[in-house]
Amino acid sequence: MTKLDGAVVLVAGETGGLGSRIAAQLQAAGATVVGASRSTGFDLRTPAANDAAVAGAVSAHGRLDGLVIATGEVAFGPASELQPGTVDELFSLNTVGPIHLITAAHSALAASAAAGGEPFIVTLSGVVAESPTAGLAAYSASKAGLAAFVTAAAREYRRSGIRLLDARPGHTATALSTHPIAGTAPAFGAALDPDAVAARIVRAIVDGEKDLPSGAFA
């Protein structure tokens, strides 16, 4: 089991629908949460901002024991009508930015492991990484790219004592789909409870799980 009491965890997207809930539940478990969000000037798409977020957490608390990336943007519409700027934005925030942040956190998390900690990284690629969806082609691809990176990187990071965990919940009742960068959201079916999704992710952190497929949120 991973001990959260006293752990220092950087949560990217900590003001979002899922990020805020995960941050609150981590705090309730005794973790010190360092938030990074657009509202505080953090831009995941900028490698320098990712470096600064990690360095800031370590400077303020002396170490970093966990990283949660709960950021993302969505776009809707036919694949034939995608605009280049939409595709670039989706991959910048959903794929490339998280990869940069994961890379930036490696040294600090490896130091936590060397000191006897059980450091972890959590990403949220979502169910579209498992089941790419019509009308969400670029969004699905951007999240599948992140999931693929995490799957491969996990085999390398574990050599440094760092556990990577990708969570792939289905459609969740947050505001993400109400402000897409392009298109209009279709009618979704019943949505998952975001508090329950956050609780499942935090439980997986504590229990040492290494993967959370969509079926884990049923």
C-alpha positions in Angstrom: 0.0 0.0 0.0 1.1 3.5 -0.8 1.0 5.9 2.2 -0.5 9.3 1.4 -0.3 10.8 4.8 2.6 13.3 4.6 3.1 12.8 0.8 3.7 15.8 -1.4 1.6 15.5 -4.6 1.5 17.9 -7.5 -1.9 18.0 -9.1 -2.0 19.5 -12.6 -5.5 20.7 -13.3 -6.5 20.9 -9.6 -9.3 23.4 -10.2 -11.0 21.2 -12.8 -14.0 18.9 -12.3 -12.0 15.8 -11.6 -8.7 17.5 -10.5 -10.4 19.4 -7.7 -12.1 16.3 -6.4 -8.9 14.2 -6.6 -7.0 17.0 -4.8 -9.6 17.2 -2.1 -9.5 13.5 -1.5 -5.7 13.4 -1.4 -5.7 16.1 1.2 -8.3 14.3 3.2 -5.9 11.3 3.2 -3.2 13.5 4.7 -1.3 14.5 1.5 0.1 17.9 0.9 -1.3 19.0 -2.5 0.5 21.4 -4.7 -1.9 22.7 -7.3 -1.1 23.8 -10.8 -3.8 25.2 -13.1 -4.5 27.8 -15.7 -6.0 30.0 -13.0 -2.6 30.2 -11.3 -0.8 30.9 -14.6 0.3 27.3 -15.2 0.4 26.3 -18.9 1.0 22.6 -19.4 1.8 23.1 -23.0 5.0 25.0 -22.1 8.0 22.8 -21.0 9.4 25.6 -18.9 6.1 25.8 -17.0 6.3 22.1 -16.3 9.8 22.3 -15.0 8.9 25.3 -12.8 5.9 23.5 -11.3 8.0 20.5 -10.3 10.8 22.7 -9.0 8.3 24.9 -7.1 6.9 21.8 -5.3 10.3 20.6 -4.4 11.5 24.0 -3.3 8.4 24.5 -1.1 8.3 21.1 0.5 11.7 19.5 0.0 10.5 16.6 -2.1 7.8 15.3 -4.5 6.1 12.0 -4.0 3.3 12.0 -6.5 2.0 13.6 -9.7 -1.6 13.6 -10.9 -2.3 15.0 -14.4 -6.0 15.9 -14.5 -6.0 18.3 -17.5 -7.6 18.1 -20.9 -9.6 19.7 -23.6 -12.2 18.1 -25.9 -13.5 18.8 -29.4 -16.5 17.4 -31.2 -17.4 17.0 -34.9 -16.7 14.9 -38.0 -13.1 13.9 -38.7 -13.5 15.3 -42.2 -14.1 18.8 -40.8 -11.3 19.0 -38.3 -9.3 22.2 -38.4 -5.5 22.0 -38.1 -5.5 24.3 -35.1 -8.0 22.1 -33.3 -5.9 19.0 -33.8 -2.7 20.9 -32.7 -4.4 22.2 -29.6 -5.8 18.8 -28.6 -2.4 17.0 -28.9 -0.6 19.9 -27.3 -2.6 19.7 -24.1 -3.8 16.1 -24.0 -0.6 14.4 -25.2 2.6 16.4 -25.5 2.1 18.6 -22.4 1.5 15.6 -20.1 4.5 13.8 -21.6 6.7 16.8 -20.8 5.4 17.1 -17.3 6.0 13.4 -16.6 9.5 13.7 -17.9 10.1 16.8 -15.8 9.0 15.0 -12.6 11.2 12.0 -13.1 14.2 13.1 -11.1 12.3 14.4 -8.2 10.1 11.2 -8.0 13.2 9.0 -8.3 14.7 10.8 -5.4 11.5 10.1 -3.4 11.9 6.4 -4.2 15.6 6.4 -3.3 14.6 7.9 0.1 12.2 5.0 0.8 9.0 6.5 -0.7 6.5 5.0 -3.1 6.2 7.7 -5.7 3.5 7.6 -8.4 2.2 9.3 -11.5 -1.5 9.3 -12.4 -2.8 10.2 -15.9 -6.4 10.2 -17.1 -6.7 9.2 -20.7 -10.3 8.1 -20.4 -12.4 5.5 -22.1 -11.7 6.9 -25.6 -8.2 5.6 -25.3 -9.7 2.1 -25.3 -12.6 2.7 -27.7 -11.9 5.6 -30.1 -15.2 7.2 -30.8 -16.8 8.6 -34.0 -17.3 12.4 -33.6 -14.3 12.4 -31.3 -11.6 11.2 -33.6 -8.9 13.7 -32.8 -9.7 13.8 -29.0 -9.6 9.9 -29.0 -6.3 9.9 -30.8 -4.8 12.5 -28.4 -5.8 10.5 -25.3 -4.8 7.2 -26.9 -1.3 8.7 -27.5 -1.0 9.6 -23.8 -2.1 6.1 -22.8 0.4 4.5 -25.1 3.2 6.6 -23.7 2.3 5.7 -20.1 2.2 2.0 -20.9 5.7 2.1 -22.4 7.2 4.6 -19.9 5.8 2.6 -16.9 8.2 -0.2 -17.8 11.1 2.2 -17.6 10.1 4.3 -14.7 9.6 1.3 -12.4 13.4 0.8 -12.6 13.6 4.1 -10.7 10.9 2.9 -8.2 8.2 5.1 -9.8 4.7 3.7 -10.5 2.7 5.0 -13.4 -1.1 4.5 -13.4 -3.4 5.5 -16.3 -7.1 5.9 -15.5 -9.7 5.5 -18.2 -13.2 6.3 -16.8 -16.2 6.7 -19.1 -18.1 9.9 -19.6 -18.1 11.7 -16.3 -20.4 14.5 -15.1 -18.0 17.4 -15.2 -18.1 20.6 -17.2 -15.5 19.4 -19.8 -18.0 18.6 -22.5 -19.8 21.9 -22.1 -16.9 24.0 -23.3 -15.2 22.2 -26.2 -12.7 24.0 -28.3 -14.7 23.0 -31.4 -18.0 21.5 -32.2 -21.0 20.7 -29.9 -21.3 17.8 -27.5 -23.7 15.0 -28.6 -26.2 13.5 -26.3 -24.3 11.3 -23.9 -25.8 8.5 -21.8 -25.7 8.3 -18.1 -22.6 10.0 -16.7 -20.4 8.7 -13.9 -20.4 10.5 -10.6 -17.1 12.5 -10.5 -16.8 12.1 -6.7 -16.9 8.3 -7.2 -14.4 8.4 -10.1 -12.0 10.5 -7.9 -12.4 8.1 -5.0 -11.7 5.1 -7.2 -8.5 6.8 -8.5 -7.3 7.7 -5.0 -8.0 4.1 -3.9 -6.0 2.8 -6.7 -3.1 5.0 -5.7 -3.2 3.7 -2.1 -3.6 0.1 -3.2 -0.7 0.1 -5.6 -2.7 -0.5 -8.7 -0.9 0.0 -12.1 -3.9 0.4 -14.4 -7.5 1.5 -14.2 -9.4 0.5 -17.3 -12.9 1.7 -18.0 -14.4 -1.5 -16.4 -12.8 -0.5 -13.1 -15.3 2.4 -12.9 -18.5 0.3 -13.5 
